[in-house]
């Protein structure tokens, strides 16, 4: 097989639509499939759609299996179709994993839903917004809110730490002043001791024994101070833990048992989502069927046969023969009124499906919100129970430490009494005053040690708080990012709607200028909010209203309706609406093709202008045209006259 340049696409088709087997090469730019009806141009476009990922293709009537191979650059994509009973199964490795955007806004064949929506008066906003997963957006909004609330709580804690800093610094200054006073007092006592020592003749041994005895008392008292401080800390901790335990118990006891399970709701939500997807398929399929049959009834390129032989020479038969036609679906002769009645039933059925889909969507939103609330409440109770277990374990551990500290304090107090008795028993005759000064110095030294420890603790607390406060700016930045993300999520749907309306209005104005329809001044979409009922509640929804402005011969402008548009004007409006969806959803980043078919309602010169306008928005534009319409296009385009 010859190698292809990166800009050339080769499409091999077997048993798709009316095609037995064909190979077609498409260069980049505009490719025109030119030929009469029944020359497999539409079948080829459907085959190309299948290779790109669409499921809106059919097998050849006498085939059980079909295949499409698509070579694009260095990549090869395949799609197989197999008949399974009354349906067709799709398999292979196509260009797109999800063809929804392309089906709606790039594959603009006759039955394309976005293209037909204008003529049928469908909900234009629903079609533009269909690819947007609003459930996922709502879930992300809830998660962002939770993260934002956590950040705000953390920032508030840091603000509180900063507010307490002046009190800590004032407390430190007081402690430093106390320390300096104690150090001065100790220095004074030591000077008195030195004077007493020089004024009294005592053996060095007795003096050393006395000092060692008092040092042991000092050490023991220091140990006692540490133990009492630890005991006070543990008792304070125990009080806080008991208070926390009571709060957690209240939280657990006050939690109401939910009437329904989040998991059961998840099953119901999944069921409703499957139902919504099924309804989406039904609405799309009914729309395609209605559009096709409306075109057939309007005689859009296919003649409705009348059984002339059955009419005969009878005048009555001749008059009534036009009321019967051959059904293009089953081939039997039926009353034309019967076809119209069937179309009315299909329209009514589609309207019922749309209403049901709106109700299902509202029920999904309600159940999703309920499920989130239940899960959050459940998580809160579970967190409270886990914290309660941890707190009770910590209380038990704290009570054990308190009992141990009380025993050690009692033992240390007894030890101090013994050490003091031993110190006082040292033979220091004539040293009563010296003994009293040593005791005083001992107490001052302990006080100094305690003050130094307290100052160190305050310094550590200030350092920890200042370090934590430094993180506040980072947290504030994170909060701002979350706020921006929340705003972006909340306004994403609005922006898409606004952009879609802007794109349509801008391109519609340009196209109308290019095509120059007589007395058609403007076609534009107005985006407005309206109240609608979904289930039992009223909600505010956005609606797209299509406005048509014409001018009378005297120049007076007046508003017209879609029903009064010519077939050419309706087709162009539908194409521009699809183009707006193509641009607002960036479909060109997903698939490089735009496909056009069934443009016969537009005159040749205007078709040439439409193709020229659309070609600037896609790498590959493939259009199926009749020879007389293709003749109006420039020679620079690629023309494919046969599909084989």
C-alpha positions, 0 to 999 in steps of 0.5 A: 500500500502506498504511503500517505502524507500526513495531511491525506486521509484514506477511507476504506469501506465495506458493506456500509449503507449502500456501499459494497466496497470502496476506497476514497482518499481525502486531502486536507481542506474541502472535499466535494462528493458530487453526484446524483441521488443514490450514488452512495455519497451519504453512505460514504459520509456515514461510513466516515462517521463510523470510522471517527466513532459515531454509531449513526451508521447502518449495515448494507441490507444484505450483509451481516458484517461491515468495516471501515478503516481510516488512515490519518497520518501515521495512525490507523483506526478501524470500526466493525459493524455486525448484525445481531438480530434487529440491531447492529453491534459496533466494535473496533478502535475508532478515532473518538472514544465518545462521539457525542460532540461530533454527532451533535455539531460536526456530522451535519447530515440531514438528520443531525439533531442540532441542524433540525432543532431550528426547524422543529422548534426544539429546545435549543438550550438543551441541545447546546448544553447536553454535552456538559456533565452538570452532575460532575460540576455540582459534585466538584462545587460541593468538594470545593466548598468543603475544602474552602470551609476547612481552610477558613477554619484553619485561617481563623485558628491562626488569626486567633494565635496572632491575637494571643501573641501580645498577651504571651509577650506581656507574660514573658516580660513579667516572667523576665522581670520576676527572674531578674528580681529573683537573681538579684535577691539570690545574689544578696543572700549569697553575699550575706552567706559569704560574710557569715562564712568569713566570720565563723571558724568552722572546719571545712569538712562541716561546711562541705557536709552542710552544703552537700546536704542542702544541695540534695534538698534542692535537687529533691525539691526541684524534682518535686516541682517537676512532678507537681507541674506534670501532675497539674498538666495531666489534670488539666488535660484530663478535664479537657478530655472529659469535656471533649468526651461529653461533647462527642457523646452528645454528637453521637446520641443526637445523630438521627438514624437516617430513614434511607441508606446512601448506598441504596440511594446510589443504586436508585441514582444509577438506575435513574442515570441509566433511564436518562441515558435511555431517554436521551437515546429515545429522544435522539432517535425519535428526533431523527425519525421525525425529521426524516419523515417530515422531509419525506412528507414535504417531498424533499427530494423523494417523490411520493408515488400515487397508484395511477392504475388504481385510480382508473377512469372513475372521476371519484377515484381520480379525485381521491387517488392523491389521498393515498401514497406508497409508504416509504417505510413498509412499501404498502399503500396507505392514506396520507392522513395516516402518515400525518397521524403517525407523525403527530403521535411520534411528536407527542411521544417525543414531547412525553419523553422530553418531559420525562427526561426533565423529571428524571434529571430533577429527581437525580439532582434531588437524590444526589443532594440527599445522598451527599447530605446523608454521607456527610452526616454519616461521616460526621458520626463516624468521625465522632465515634472514632474520636470518642474511642480515641478520647476514652483511650487517652482518658484511661491513659491520662488517669493512669499517669495521674495515679503514677504521678501522685504516688511519685509525689508522695514518695518525693515529699517523704524523701524531702522530709528525710533530706531536710532532717538530715541537713538539719542534723549536721552539727553546725553549732553557731550556724543557725543564721547560716542555715536559714540563709542556705534555706532561703537561697535554696528556695530562690534557686528553685524559683529561678529554675522554674521561671527560666523553664516558664520563659523557655516554654513561652519562647517556644510557644511564641516561636511555634505560633509565629511559624504557624502564622507564616503559613497563613498567607499560603492558606489565604492564597489557597483559599483565593484559588478555591474561591476562583475555582468555585466562581469558575464552576458556578459560572461555567454553565452561564459562560457556555450559554452566553458564548453559544448565544454570542457565537450564533448571533455573530456568525448568523449576522455574518452569514446573512450578510454573505447570503443576502436573503431578501427582506430578512434583516436579522436572526438572533437568539435571546437568552432569558431565565424562566420558571419551569416545573420539575416534578413538584417544584418550580425551578429557574431555567435558562431558555433560548428564544429564536427571533426573526426580524424582517422588513416590509417593502416600506422599510418597517421592521417586524418580528416573524416566526420560524414557520415563515422562514423559507426552507433555505433560510431554515437550513442555513439557520440550523447549520449556523446553530450547529456551527455555534455548538461546534465552536463553543465546545471546541469540537475542532480540538476533538475531531478535525472533520465537518461533514455536510449533506442534503443542502439541496434546499439552498441555491447553488451560489449560497451553497458555495458561500456556506462551504467557503464560510465553514471551511475556515473552521475545520481541517477537513470539510467533506460535503455531498452535493448535486453536480449542478450545485458543485459547479458553483464552487471553486476549482481549488477544492478536491472533487470526488465523482464516484465512490468505489 
